[in-house]
């Protein structure tokens, strides 16, 4: 299954290096989660498999994007 990057705006705005720097771990509920530390992005594997896009609010994403641009 493929998920469009547009579903996950932080991944969409990431560099290839950032996008490729991930790990999988199990959360406290025993679910597998993919984590991109540099992007502060967590995506439950079940969300990918079920076709669920990011639920991050546009306000939260805009704050993250502004901080990212300021740091560059």
Order of alpha helices (4+ residues) and beta strands (2+ residues): alpha-alpha-beta-beta-beta-alpha-alpha
